[in-house]
Amino acid sequence: MTGGAFEELTRTGELGPVSFDLLRRLVHQVRRSYGFPPPEGHAEWSDDAAYEVVLAMLTREGKGQKFVTSCFALATDDASLERVYLATIKHYFIDEAKKTPRGKLRRRIARLMSEDLAYRKTKGSPPRWALADHADGAVWQGDLDDLIARAARVTGVGITRWNHAGPTPKQTVHALKTILLCVLQHAQGAVREEDLAKVLEARFELLAPARFTPLYADEGTVAEIVERQAATTAPDPTGVDAVAEDIWQRLSPNERLLLPYLDKDAHHAAQLLEIRQGHAAMVLSNLKTLLRDALSVDSDSQAVMTALLRRCGDAPS
């Protein structure tokens, strides 16, 4: 209990320093309880980030002006005002989360798991999911990177179609559930819905924006191959370009970015992709495995690789 906020509103009819301080502390309380991320523009939670949430609530079109009066009307003292504020802040966070790409991904996987008897949603908050045969009360409390690494080791699944509306394609459903099943089997307990979304995002790069970079002729041996072959090779009628195009279409945006840098390490890849080094190492490893498998069936693997690398300077479709 903080005291003073209800009296301040009663006396002045508007938010004052006591009320703002209460809202700030309640924002922190809600985000800690439910694991909500900081607002856009903030890498981590701080008082400035909390105040930005408060201001966003107060200035929402159609709702901001009613926020204070509606909460005050439902309260009779400081304790009841605090309870109303807590509920309102929680609902605000939920509404905002639903608008984000990850929020949409969470809703999609939650719907898929709720329709499958192999999965079970546990009681309480934040929402968590377990396998139906997991012991009640078993909760995973490990490192998220461990789950991401486990998902990266699953081969034979991929997503070629990702619709933002309508039914999820069957092949996509199969890929998502395959990863969810393997990750939950590894966790041996309930995992937060938010963490499952992060695992799928990392495994399939579902939410990563496509970024393209020119192919620079640095010290890398890959770039030297491209320059040498491009100077001496005429258009190839043997089907090399078709093989390269097929491989190119199977690569994720991040894998396409790493193509010219196969001889670099995970640290370099992380800097290029602007992601964590552990995640970058997995992207790099998956790329090398995919190329090794795809090029092994072609007699002129160097020509295919050259055709692939020529695409790195073009924005893919």
N, C-alpha and C positions, 0 to 999 in steps of 0.2 A: 504494500500500500504506500502511496506517495503522499496523499493529502494535498489539498489546496487547489487542484485543477477544477473540481466541480464548483468550488466557491468562487474561483476566478471567473469562470464562465457565467455564473449566476450574477456576479457583480458587474462585469464589464460587457457581457454579451458577445465576447470574441476571444480568440486564442491569445494568451499572453505567454510570458516566459515559462511559467510553471507548466502550462499545458503543452508547450512545445517540448520541454524537457521530458515530460511523461511520455509523449508520443515517440520521441527518439528512443527511450529505453524500452518501450514496448515493441518497436520495430526490431531492435536487437534481440529481444526475447523470442519473438516469433521466428525470426530467421534462424536462430540457434536451434529452436525446437524442431523446425521442419526442413532445415538445410537449404533454404532458398538462396540463390546466388546474389551477389551484389548488383546494383543497377548498372546499366550500360555506362561505360566510361570509368568504372572503378574495378581495379584488379582484385581488390579484397575489401572486406567490410571495415568501415570506420564510422566515426560520428558524422562526417560529411556525407557519406553514402546514405546513412540512416536519415539525415535531414532531407536529402534529395528525394527519398521515398515519401517522406511526410509532405513535402511541397508538391510532389506529383499527385498525391491523393487529394490535396486541397485544390488543385488546379485542373482536375479532370473535367473535361467538357460534359456538362449535364449532371455531374455527380459531385464535383468538388465543392460547390457552394452549399450543397445539402449535407455534406459530411458532418460538419460540426453541429448543425442544428438537429439533425436526425439522431446522432449519438446522444446529445444532451437531452433530447426529449425522452429517450428510453432509460435514462439514468435518474437515480434519486439521491446518490451520494458518490463519494470518491471511489468506493469499491465497485459499485455497479457501473460507473463510467469507465473504469479500467477494463472491466469484463467486456463491455460493448466495444471499446477501442480494440481490444485484442481480437475479437471476432471479425471486426471490420478490416483490420490490417491483414489478418490471415486470408480473408476472401480477396482482398486486393492483390496479394502476392499470387494467389491461385489464378486469378483472372489474367494477370500479366504473364505468368508462366505458360498459360495455354496459348498465348499469342506467338511464342517463340518457336523456332524450328524444333528445338529439343522437346518443348512441351507437346508439340504435335506428334513427335516420335514416341514420347511416353504414352500418350493416349492410344496410339496405334498398337503398340506392343501390349499394353494393358488389355485392350479389347481382344487381341489374339489369344493371350493367355487365359482370359476369363472364359473363352469359348472352348478351351481344351482342358479335359479332366486331368491331364498330366501335371498341370500347374495349380498352385493354391496361393491365394492372396492372404497374408496374415493380418490379424487384427491390429488396430492402433495406427499411429502416425510416427514417421512418414510412411507412405505405402511401401510395402515390401512383398516380394514374391519368392516362393519356394517351390520345390517339386512336391507333388502330392504325397510321395512316400518319405519325405523328410520328417524327422521327429518334430512334434509340436514344440515351439519355443526355441528351436535351433536358429540362431542368427549369425550370419557371416559378419565378421568384424576385421577382415584383413585389409590389405593394401589394394587399392583400385588397379594399380599397374599390374598386379598379379593376375587379376581377371582379364585385363586387356591382353596380357601376354598369352594366357590360356586360349582366348578367342583367336588370336593371331595364328596359333598352331593348328587350327582346324582348317583342313584343305578340302577342296572339292565343292565349295559353295561360293556363290557370288551373286551380285544383284545387277542385272542389266536394265531393269525397268523400275523406276521409283516414281509412282504417281503421287501427286499432292492432294488428290481428291478421288473419291470413289473407292471401290473394292481394291484391296491389295492383291496384285497378281499372285497366282499360286506358286510360281517359282520363287518369288520374293518371300512369301510366307514360309516356304520350306527353308530358305536360307536363314531368315531371322530366327525361326524356331530351332534350327540346328545349333546355332550359336548359343541361344538362350539355354537349351538343354545341356550343352557341354559346360557352360559357365556355371550353371546352378549345380550340376553334378560335382564340379570341382569345389564349389563353395560349401557344399554339404549343409546349407542353411539358407534362410531367407536373405535376399539381397534387396537393397533399396531400389525402387523403380527408377529413380534418377541415375543410379550407378549402372543399371542394366542398359539404360538409354545411352550413357557415355561409352559403354563397352561396344555396343552396336555401331555407334557413331564412329568410333576409332577403327573398328574392324572393317566396315564397309565405306568409311569416309562419306557418310550420308549427308552430313550438313556442311562439309568443307566446301567453300567457294572455289570455283575453278580459277586458278591463277596461272599465268603463262610467263615464261621468261625466255629471252633469246639464248641461242646456243653460242657461248663464248669459246673461242679457241684458246683455252688456258693450257696448263701443263698436262692436263689429263690425256691419256692415250686414246680415249674414246673420241675426243674432238679431233685428234689428228687423223684417225681413220676416216672420219666423215669428210674432212677437207681433201684428203688424198683420193678417196673414191669418187667424190663429187666432181673432181677435176678431170677424171679419166673415164668415167662410166657414162655411157649413153642410156637413154630410156630402155629398160629391160623388158622384153616381150615374154620372158620365161615364167612369169607369174610371181616373181619376188615381191613386187609391189602389193599384190593381192594378199600374200601371206603377211607382209608387214602391216597392212591395213587391218587385217583380222586381229593381229596381236594388239595393235594400237587401240582398237575399240574395246579390248578387254582390260586395258590399263585404267586405273583410277587417275584423277587429276594429279595427285601427289606422286604417283608412280611415273607419270609422264614427265614431271618436273625433275625427277631423279635420274632419268635415262642417261643424260650426258655425264653423270657423276657416279657411275657404278664403281669407279676405282677409289672413291672417297669413303671416309668412315662415317659412323652414325652421328658424330658430333657435327660434321660438315652438313650432313643431311638435315639435322635438327635446325641448324641455322637457316638453311635454305627454305625449309618448309614452315619455319616458325612454330614448331611443335616441340613437345618434350623429347629428350634424346631416346628414352626407352621406346616411345611410339615410333620415332623416326627409324630406329634400328629394325623394328618389325616391318615397317613399310619397305625398307631397303631389302630385307631378307625375303619378303614375299615377292618383290619385283625380280630378284635374282632367280628365285625358284621358278616363277612363271616363265621367265625368259629361257632358263635352262630346259624346261620341259617342252616349250613351244619350238625352240630352235633345234632341238635334238631330232625332230622329224623332217628337217629340211636339209638338203645336201649342201646348200650354199648359205650357211648361217651368217657369215660375215656380210654377204650382200643384203640379207634380210635386215641385219642389225644396222647397216648403213642406211637402208631405206627408212627404218624406224627413226633413226636419229635426225634424218632430214625433216621429219615432221615436228621436231621439237621447236622449230622456229615459227610454226604455224599454229594458230588457234584452232583446236579441234572442234568438231561439230558437237 
